[in-house]
Amino acid sequence: MKRFTTLKLLTALAFTVAASPLAFAVDNDQQGEDKSNMLYAPLVYDHYTSDAHNSATKSASASEIYRLDAGDQWLQDAIDNADRTRRVRQRAVIDNPQLVAYNANRLPEAPPEGIIPSDPRQGMLTVAPAQAIIEDVTPPDAPLPPIHNWLHVFNASLQFTQAYISGNWYQGGENNLALLGSINWNCNLNQDVHPNWLFNNALSYKLGIATTHGDSIRKYLINEDNFLFTSQLGYKAVKNWYYSAMLQFTTQFLNNYKTNTRTMTAAFLSPAELNIGLGMTYSYKKADDRMFTLAIAPLSYNLKYCRNITDIDPTRFGIKADHHSRSTFGSNFEAKWLWRFTPNVMITSRLYMFTNYEYVQGDWENTLDFSIGKYLTTQFYTHLRFDRSRPRDNDWNYWQFKEILSLGIVYRFATVN
């Protein structure tokens, strides 16, 4: 029986070969090239066709719809030959399953398409992935996308700390509640649109209020009040370097006093400081995860100002007694660094220094931000300051230090225009 089945399959194949010279014979009259036929390929089971037992020479009914204006007999012959080949292979699969070598569902995936670049210097052939060609399918009449010249980023946060201590606590202490609010706004020129220009503007304001029981005159104190505005305008020199002009202005808004006294220590525009410099700026950005800028100004103008010299001693800010301001020339530099370790952890740092070659003053601020979800955040903030323009302190010398650890809510959004 097995020999009869095999003989039956070979007879069917031979009959189809004889009946289909266009599909798998040698066309000596036209091209002289061998044209292979699928009948010689190994049998692969892919699906079951109910009409597989019908005549192998039956023409495809669907071929009736393919009609050309001119002679189309060659097309009809090709369609008929392809249909006969499919039917013969189906008959062979159904009548002789033991001869089926492969199952279409279990065949390995074809290797990805690649190219073999020619480089005799390597001495070997390598396969490189093919480059996908993406055609522009934008309709010719479609409007152009809008050009965004400015990028805006706004952050607002409210941090708070709270402590309750019972009156009989063995170490003593006082109840405490502190709030720290901050606003940050950045408006930068889009360098993707204007690659030769650098124009960055940043505005920030921090206000911290804490309750105090050690002050018999006031129920709260101001432990943070800082307004800062910075601006950089530059034109590209080479790579990431820009010829630039820099401006920085800082002051505070509210009055502040020493504990248990009416001695004022600070007020609006008392002190205030303005710095303008000319030099070079280095700017580096890697997506939104890492950013670094370094501004060096060999020529810099510094103005210290104290509006209220009646209640506030201006010498505390490096200004001579009974004078409202002090102007000096010197050099300054500012470095800013941002690094986002993970989507929820980010550190920012700012280092600023100025010297008029008689004294040096500098600020180093660091903020470590842990985001908890979308609206909760924990911040650890440190501010180290060095200023030789003011009187020397017995404990800290010319150094000053501030540290704040807080938990609170934050709101962020970004816009373009």
C-alpha distance (Angstrom), angle and dihedral (degrees) to the residues before:
residue distance angle dihedral
M1 . . .
K2 3.81 . .
R3 3.82 91.8 .
F4 3.79 90.4 48.9
T5 3.84 92.0 51.3
T6 3.79 92.4 48.9
L7 3.80 90.7 47.2
K8 3.80 88.6 49.8
L9 3.84 91.7 53.5
L10 3.81 93.1 47.4
T11 3.80 90.7 48.6
A12 3.81 90.4 52.0
L13 3.81 91.5 48.7
A14 3.80 91.8 48.4
F15 3.77 91.2 48.6
T16 3.81 91.6 51.2
V17 3.80 91.5 46.8
A18 3.78 90.7 52.4
A19 3.79 92.0 45.7
S20 3.81 96.5 47.7
P21 3.80 110.3 50.2
L22 3.82 92.2 152.2
A23 3.80 92.9 59.3
F24 3.80 104.6 49.9
A25 3.81 110.7 -0.1
V26 3.75 128.9 99.3
D27 3.78 113.7 -91.1
N28 3.78 99.7 -147.2
D29 3.80 93.7 163.3
Q30 3.86 96.7 59.9
Q31 3.79 118.2 22.0
G32 3.80 107.8 -8.5
E33 3.82 90.1 -134.3
D34 3.80 128.2 131.3
K35 3.78 114.0 -111.5
S36 3.81 112.0 -158.5
N37 3.79 122.3 -142.8
M38 3.81 127.7 -147.1
L39 3.83 89.0 -125.3
Y40 3.79 88.5 80.6
A41 3.81 93.8 54.4
P42 3.83 121.4 96.3
L43 3.80 115.4 -90.2
V44 3.81 114.4 -96.7
Y45 3.80 123.1 -173.3
D46 3.78 109.2 -137.8
H47 3.82 106.9 146.2
Y48 3.79 143.1 -18.0
T49 3.80 120.8 -105.4
S50 3.80 117.1 -162.0
D51 3.82 93.4 -149.0
A52 3.80 94.3 52.3
H53 3.85 90.8 112.3
N54 3.80 92.7 56.1
S55 3.75 120.8 102.5
A56 3.79 114.1 -58.7
T57 3.77 89.9 -142.4
K58 3.83 94.3 57.9
S59 3.78 111.9 125.6
A60 3.79 119.3 -125.6
S61 3.79 110.3 -99.6
A62 3.80 90.2 -151.3
S63 3.79 89.4 63.8
E64 3.79 89.6 74.5
I65 3.81 90.0 77.3
Y66 3.81 93.5 59.0
R67 3.79 103.5 85.2
L68 3.81 125.5 154.0
D69 3.76 129.2 -160.8
A70 3.82 91.1 -119.0
G71 3.78 131.8 36.5
D72 3.79 109.9 -39.3
Q73 3.78 102.2 169.6
W74 3.82 90.3 115.8
L75 3.79 89.6 58.5
Q76 3.80 92.9 47.9
D77 3.82 90.5 50.0
A78 3.81 91.9 50.2
I79 3.82 92.4 49.9
D80 3.81 91.9 47.5
N81 3.82 92.5 48.7
A82 3.82 92.1 49.5
D83 3.81 90.8 49.4
R84 3.84 92.8 48.7
T85 3.80 90.5 49.5
R86 3.78 91.6 52.0
R87 3.79 92.8 48.9
V88 3.83 94.1 48.2
R89 3.80 91.3 50.9
Q90 3.79 90.3 48.5
R91 3.82 91.2 51.6
A92 3.79 90.7 49.4
V93 3.81 92.1 50.4
I94 3.82 93.4 49.1
D95 3.82 98.1 41.8
N96 3.83 96.0 40.5
P97 3.82 110.8 30.2
Q98 3.82 89.5 162.0
L99 3.80 88.8 69.0
V100 3.82 94.3 54.6
A101 3.78 105.7 110.4
Y102 3.81 101.1 -176.0
N103 3.78 143.9 26.3
A104 3.81 115.3 -140.2
N105 3.83 91.6 -140.3
R106 3.81 91.9 57.3
L107 3.76 100.8 43.7
P108 3.83 114.7 117.0
E109 3.78 117.5 -108.3
A110 3.75 116.5 -95.1
P111 3.81 114.8 -103.0
P112 3.81 114.7 -100.3
E113 3.75 117.1 -91.6
G114 3.78 113.0 -96.8
I115 3.77 144.4 166.9
I116 3.80 130.4 -126.6
P117 3.81 109.0 -138.9
S118 3.77 116.9 -149.4
D119 3.81 113.0 -123.0
P120 3.85 114.9 149.5
R121 3.81 90.8 -172.0
Q122 3.81 92.0 70.6
G123 3.80 94.7 55.7
M124 3.79 91.3 -144.8
L125 3.78 140.7 69.2
T126 3.78 120.8 -111.4
V127 3.77 129.6 -172.4
A128 3.78 114.7 -132.7
P129 3.81 124.0 -167.9
A130 3.76 114.0 -98.4
Q131 3.76 116.4 -107.3
A132 3.76 112.8 -118.0
I133 3.78 114.0 -128.1
I134 3.77 110.4 -142.0
E135 3.74 111.9 -164.0
D136 3.74 121.0 -148.1
V137 3.78 104.7 -111.0
T138 3.79 94.7 178.1
P139 3.79 108.7 131.4
P140 3.80 111.6 -113.0
D141 3.78 91.2 -121.4
A142 3.81 95.8 48.0
P143 3.82 115.0 120.0
L144 3.80 117.1 -107.0
P145 3.82 116.2 -105.3
P146 3.82 113.5 -98.9
I147 3.80 118.0 -95.3
H148 3.81 113.2 -126.3
N149 3.79 110.7 -153.0
W150 3.82 97.4 176.9
L151 3.80 132.8 46.2
H152 3.81 117.9 -156.3
V153 3.81 126.8 -165.1
F154 3.81 121.1 -178.7
N155 3.81 127.4 -173.1
A156 3.80 127.5 -179.7
S157 3.79 124.1 178.1
L158 3.80 138.7 173.3
Q159 3.80 116.1 -157.9
F160 3.78 125.3 -174.2
T161 3.80 141.0 -178.2
Q162 3.79 126.7 -166.1
A163 3.79 134.0 -174.3
Y164 3.82 131.7 -179.8
I165 3.80 120.0 -166.4
S166 3.78 122.9 -176.9
G167 3.78 118.0 -127.4
N168 3.82 92.6 -113.2
W169 3.82 95.6 50.1
Y170 3.80 105.4 143.2
Q171 3.81 93.8 -131.3
G172 3.79 95.5 42.3
G173 3.79 122.7 -138.1
E174 3.79 139.7 146.1
N175 3.79 136.9 -97.2
N176 3.78 111.3 -97.8
L177 3.78 138.3 -169.2
A178 3.80 122.6 -179.8
L179 3.79 132.0 179.9
L180 3.79 126.8 -165.4
G181 3.79 120.6 -171.9
S182 3.78 124.8 -175.2
I183 3.79 136.7 -178.3
N184 3.80 124.4 -166.5
W185 3.78 126.0 -176.6
N186 3.81 126.2 178.7
C187 3.79 124.1 -172.0
N188 3.81 112.9 -177.7
L189 3.78 133.9 173.1
N190 3.82 111.5 -110.4
Q191 3.80 104.4 -110.9
D192 3.80 92.0 -166.8
V193 3.81 86.3 67.7
H194 3.83 97.1 33.6
P195 3.84 105.4 29.8
N196 3.81 94.9 169.2
W197 3.79 96.2 53.7
L198 3.79 133.2 72.6
F199 3.80 118.6 -164.9
N200 3.81 116.5 158.8
N201 3.80 125.2 169.5
A202 3.79 126.0 -176.4
L203 3.80 130.8 -179.2
S204 3.79 124.8 -175.8
Y205 3.78 136.6 170.4
K206 3.81 128.7 -173.7
L207 3.78 125.8 -171.4
G208 3.79 123.5 -178.5
I209 3.82 124.6 -174.9
A210 3.81 125.4 -178.3
T211 3.78 133.3 -179.7
T212 3.79 116.2 -118.5
H213 3.79 131.7 -164.1
G214 3.79 94.9 -179.7
D215 3.80 92.2 69.2
S216 3.80 112.1 78.7
I217 3.83 92.9 -170.4
R218 3.82 102.2 48.2
K219 3.79 132.8 33.7
Y220 3.79 94.9 -150.0
L221 3.76 139.0 26.0
I222 3.81 135.6 -150.8
N223 3.80 109.6 -118.6
E224 3.82 97.3 167.5
D225 3.80 129.4 29.1
N226 3.79 114.3 149.7
F227 3.79 131.1 149.7
L228 3.83 116.1 -172.4
F229 3.80 131.2 179.3
T230 3.82 123.1 -179.7
S231 3.80 131.0 178.1
Q232 3.81 133.8 -177.5
L233 3.78 126.5 -170.3
G234 3.80 118.7 -176.4
Y235 3.79 145.1 161.9
K236 3.78 120.4 -145.5
A237 3.80 116.5 -98.7
V238 3.82 104.2 170.3
K239 3.81 132.1 -22.0
N240 3.83 106.2 -41.7
W241 3.82 96.4 -8.7
Y242 3.82 123.4 101.8
Y243 3.77 135.5 -174.3
S244 3.79 100.2 -122.5
A245 3.77 150.4 177.8
M246 3.82 119.6 -147.8
L247 3.78 134.0 -159.8
Q248 3.79 130.6 -173.2
F249 3.80 129.6 178.8
T250 3.82 127.5 178.3
T251 3.80 135.8 173.3
Q252 3.81 142.1 132.3
F253 3.82 133.6 -113.0
L254 3.83 110.3 -151.4
N255 3.79 133.5 62.9
N256 3.78 119.0 -106.3
Y257 3.81 130.7 -165.9
K258 3.77 140.6 -168.2
T259 3.81 115.2 -100.3
N260 3.82 115.0 -84.1
T261 3.82 91.7 0.2
R262 3.78 138.8 87.6
T263 3.77 92.0 -132.5
M264 3.79 107.9 128.6
T265 3.79 115.5 -137.5
A266 3.81 101.5 178.7
A267 3.80 141.7 2.2
F268 3.80 141.3 164.9
L269 3.82 109.1 -41.8
S270 3.78 87.8 -2.7
P271 2.91 95.3 129.9
A272 3.79 112.5 12.2
E273 3.78 127.2 161.0
L274 3.80 132.3 -163.1
N275 3.80 125.7 -171.4
I276 3.82 127.5 -177.3
G277 3.79 122.3 -178.5
L278 3.81 142.2 174.4
G279 3.79 122.7 -149.8
M280 3.79 142.6 84.5
T281 3.80 133.2 -38.9
Y282 3.81 128.4 -157.5
S283 3.81 115.1 -156.0
Y284 3.82 126.4 -173.0
K285 3.80 127.4 172.6
K286 3.80 131.2 175.0
A287 3.81 108.0 -171.1
D288 3.82 107.3 -67.0
D289 3.79 96.1 -51.3
R290 3.80 101.7 76.9
M291 3.78 129.8 25.5
F292 3.79 130.5 165.5
T293 3.81 132.0 176.6
L294 3.79 128.9 178.7
A295 3.81 120.9 -171.1
I296 3.82 119.3 -169.6
A297 3.82 119.1 -172.8
P298 3.83 115.0 -178.1
L299 3.81 88.2 179.6
S300 3.79 112.5 52.2
Y301 3.80 137.1 159.6
N302 3.81 119.9 -151.4
L303 3.81 126.4 -167.3
K304 3.82 123.1 -172.6
Y305 3.80 115.3 -167.7
C306 3.82 135.6 -174.3
R307 3.79 115.1 -175.5
N308 3.83 97.6 -174.2
I309 3.79 109.7 51.7
T310 3.82 92.8 154.9
D311 3.81 96.7 70.4
I312 3.81 99.2 19.6
D313 3.79 128.4 60.0
P314 3.85 105.9 -126.7
T315 3.81 92.3 -159.5
R316 3.81 87.5 75.0
F317 3.81 86.9 71.1
G318 3.79 99.3 43.8
I319 3.83 94.6 -94.0
K320 3.78 122.2 128.0
A321 3.80 117.9 -107.1
D322 3.83 115.2 -83.8
H323 3.81 90.4 12.9
H324 3.79 125.2 114.7
S325 3.80 98.1 -156.8
R326 3.77 147.4 16.5
S327 3.80 125.5 -155.7
T328 3.80 124.4 -162.3
F329 3.79 138.7 165.7
G330 3.77 124.8 -138.6
S331 3.81 142.4 108.4
N332 3.76 134.1 -63.2
F333 3.78 141.9 176.4
E334 3.79 135.9 -166.2
A335 3.81 129.4 -161.6
K336 3.81 124.7 -169.0
W337 3.78 124.6 -172.5
L338 3.82 132.5 -177.3
W339 3.79 125.3 -176.7
R340 3.81 124.3 174.8
F341 3.81 106.3 -160.2
T342 3.81 94.0 -176.6
P343 3.82 133.1 -7.1
N344 3.84 87.1 -89.3
V345 3.82 103.1 38.4
M346 3.81 124.2 64.6
I347 3.80 135.7 162.9
T348 3.80 125.6 -160.9
S349 3.79 126.2 -172.7
R350 3.82 135.0 -174.4
L351 3.80 126.6 -171.5
Y352 3.81 119.7 -174.4
M353 3.81 128.4 175.6
F354 3.80 135.4 174.8
T355 3.78 132.0 -178.1
N356 3.79 133.7 177.7
Y357 3.83 88.3 -168.8
E358 3.82 89.9 -102.8
Y359 3.79 99.5 68.1
V360 3.82 137.3 7.3
Q361 3.78 128.6 -140.7
G362 3.78 128.5 179.3
D363 3.81 144.8 167.8
W364 3.80 127.9 -151.6
E365 3.81 115.8 -172.2
N366 3.81 126.0 -178.8
T367 3.81 129.4 -178.5
L368 3.79 124.9 -172.4
D369 3.81 110.3 -164.9
F370 3.83 124.3 -164.1
S371 3.81 112.2 -172.2
I372 3.80 116.0 -152.0
G373 3.77 106.1 -164.9
K374 3.79 118.6 -42.6
Y375 3.79 102.5 -49.8
L376 3.84 106.7 23.2
T377 3.78 123.7 82.0
T378 3.80 141.7 168.8
Q379 3.80 118.4 -148.9
F380 3.79 133.2 -167.4
Y381 3.81 111.0 -165.6
T382 3.81 128.9 -175.7
H383 3.81 128.9 -179.4
L384 3.81 120.7 -171.4
R385 3.82 117.0 -174.3
F386 3.80 132.7 -174.2
D387 3.83 120.0 -169.2
R388 3.78 125.2 166.9
S389 3.79 92.9 175.6
R390 3.82 91.9 79.4
P391 3.84 130.6 62.0
R392 3.79 118.0 -73.0
D393 3.82 118.4 -101.6
N394 3.80 119.6 -136.3
D395 3.82 94.7 -136.4
W396 3.82 104.9 31.1
N397 3.80 100.3 24.9
Y398 3.85 104.8 -154.6
W399 3.80 94.2 -23.7
Q400 3.81 127.7 101.9
F401 3.80 127.6 -172.4
K402 3.81 137.9 -169.9
E403 3.83 130.0 179.5
I404 3.82 130.2 -177.4
L405 3.81 129.3 -177.8
S406 3.80 114.0 -172.9
L407 3.80 145.9 160.7
G408 3.77 122.7 -149.5
I409 3.78 151.4 116.2
V410 3.78 127.9 -62.8
Y411 3.81 135.9 -166.3
R412 3.80 123.0 -161.3
F413 3.78 135.3 177.5
A414 3.80 137.8 160.1
T415 3.81 130.3 -151.0
V416 3.80 138.1 179.7
N417 3.78 133.6 -151.6
